[in-house]
Amino acid sequence: MESEDDMHDANEIASVEEEDDYYSGGEDEEEEDMDEEGEAGEDDYSYDYADEDDDDDTGDYDFIANYSDDGDDALASRSQKSFTILKEEDIEQRQEEDITKISTVLSIPREAACILLRRYNWSVNNVHEEWFANEEVVRKAVGLLEKPFVKLPNFKEVACGICFENYSCDSLRSAACAHLFCDACWKGRGSRIFSFRFPSFLGELKLCKRATNSYISTSINDGPGCLTLRCPDPSCGAAVGQDMIDMLASDEDRKKYRRYLLRSYVEDSRKIKWCPAPGCDSAVEYVVGSGSYDVSCSCSHSFCWNCIEEAHRPVDCETVAKWVMKNSAESENMNWILANSKPCPKCKRPIEKNQGCMHMTCTPPCKFEFCWLCLGAWSDHGERTGGFYACNRYEAAKQEGVYDEAERRREMAKNSLERYTHYYERWASNQSSRQKALADLQQMQSIHLEKLSEVQSQPESQLKFIIEAWQQIVECRRVLKWTYAYGYYLPEQEATKKKVFEYLQGEAEAGLERLHQCAEKELMNYLNSDGPSKDFNDFRTKLAGLTSVTRNYFENLVRALENGLSDVDSEAASINTTTSSKNAAGTSKGKSGRGKGSSKAGNTSVRNTADDSGNWTCDQCTYMNVSSAPTCHMCHQRR
Amino acid sequence: MTSPSASSRKALSKIACNRLQKELVEWQVNPPTGFKHKVTDNLQRWVIEVNGAPGTLYAGETYQLQVDFPEHYPMEAPQVIFVPPAPLHPHIYSNGHICLDILYDSWSPAMTVSSICISILSMLSSSPVKQRPADNDRYVKNCKNGRSPKETRWWFHDDKV
């Protein structure tokens, strides 16, 4: 225990110094920083941006062409937010705006503009391009006719193309093509007519869906394909636009159609995705090239915009997908059975042996008695084969190599399963811990804050630090959770990286535990006290300090992991040659590439500490050891 | 268009009856070449004789088509199958199911039995080889217990035959 305390102390010193490092190298440049560092700060900033572009854009995105349209916007909004939340009204409004734009520029009716936009995935630019490149081809592709396909017949009576009943010309309707169909076939017969003509059918009519009674309702009830509805004549292809839908569909169907139209705006776009939270109707537009994919919706659900899983920074989407798959995979059960059980030699049911001797008796109805080691019948065993706890036959056979293969497989499966269980348990416990913290945060905001403000006679605005602490806890639990998935997939042979990772993770976790403890337990004293506590201000300082320290730990962890712990190699190499600044930077545990050259102040102070006290940095894990220690406190590497 | 096979067993709606009667009259006046409607008193199931077109692989052969109409015909497509033995054709399965888009996704209520027949004959006539679809055995096995071809999710990829 003693040594652990030491460790904490040492870390606290380090972390205070790192604060500078983080803020000057952080993504969201604060103005003060810019002012202080002047030119240098700005250089940093632009460097950051270029760097990120390289990383994020080229890999996952192939619509850089699109992006260049709004490149300026992206640049401007980048420093604030990488995404926009769109409510249904926002989407409708955008659709309206786009339709109006197209309709005005191309001088075509709104419904035609809508059809065009749908065809070109709601990209105003693409509609313009294609239309002006070759209007005729575009018109043909979407079924916008300039003149009727057929001449309107001159007869008084014409047969509807679907029901073949004769109607007078003016009671039939058509799309732009003039293929005529009767109202009943377009929109279905009103139930009134049915009840008048066939009163006995009425009951049945109500039961069966009217949906299937007409061309339009059949199509709408068939799904979003109705958005590209064409004239019923198979040789025609004239588009049936929203104007006709509005005129001919029932209220319910009209609503459905509008819903599909709304959805198409999001689902056809490569920049907008629906929030995956159940019951949430918002969509999130992501500004391409703005770094982290983590977004959070107005419903407070935060998710990765790229893979739609819950937010998982700093772990990449691929690892998360593997991990999620693994957690749900039935194969883990199989692995367990394989590792921990053997089939009964007689009935073949898997048997787990968790204790006791080698004399096994299978459960009824089998009841076969056998030896666990050699799986032979127990009747052949006894004192002469080694008694209850050994089996000479097995030992002899093992010497000859008979069991090796199966045993080794079993052993390996068991090890890998234990390893997985280790990570999974920690992943899952952070998950539930986060859920609890989230609930606590909400309770804090809705109930406790008011009470605390009363008890301690503090205005609520002065108690923000508590909310911030809880928000930090929730966020840290999330990060910590995903680091266990990261750890599971960290290659076993990369021992150095693994050690650094475990060190960083351990630090972060310890910091978080202190913060969580303070926010959960110590706060209770102040909440339940009878009047204002004298030391409440001390508590404020402590909690705010812990919040900021923990934030730093996690920022370091996140940055190190996002870099793939790439500093490990370079630092290990550079440590021996340049012991001063690089060495000191090593203590900032996973200094990120982005922060390169940005933390002059921080570096200097650390270097001084190092020089003055004679502390040394471990080559292997970068831990800063006291001068007297002959081996690394963390990894026991010799100095 | 989606439609459970159950609906095809429901009685025809009034609209469907009217339309089918008109189609039948039109058929009797002007039947499509190579087809013969076998007269029954069941308006909901038509049995049609198909004669392979002269000069094609199926010349001189006769097959039977069975057309079942759903309650909401023509808004829903009819179910059309060959009564086994079905012609050997790359798009016709041995259980009589036909892989032809207008019978499923591309059905339009402006089509008729007569226009379906013409499409099927054209499909037969353009076949260069008499053989079953590659996945015939697998498909037919999955269609046990009289499953309707309308429940199959067809994937139309070959527009040559």
Interface residues (C-beta under 8 A of the other chain):
Chain A: G161 I162 C163 F164 E165 H179 F181 A184 C185 R189 F198 F201 C208 T212 N213 S214 Y215 T218 D222 P232 D233 P234
Chain B: M1 T2 S3 S7 S13 K14 I15 N18 R19 K22 E23 E26 E71 H72 P74 M75 E76 I102 S106 S108 P109 A110 M111 S115
